[in-house]
């Protein structure tokens, strides 16, 4: 829009957006690699739930965003349930080396 209207945008305003876009692209590429290596059932779970768990632990520990004993207990319970779910999905879907079970076509000779 700035190009269309001829408005000048300072570089200081563009740098954070450019940097976050580069970080997103690296993360997305890493998720594609993990999907290829682990299979869809494991790679997607780790790629979707892992960053959520990590960012919530960082927000709790570094930024003290969750306060109070009751809230911390709730957070700990939710985190434990997430970890248990990820572990169960990882163990349960590891039927083959790639993480995906092979399915026959039904056209065996």
PyMOL commands that set and color helices and strands:
alter all, ss='L'
color gray80, all
select helices_A, chain A and resi 2-5+11-38+40-61+69-92
alter helices_A, ss='H'
color red, helices_A
deselect
rebuild
show_as cartoon
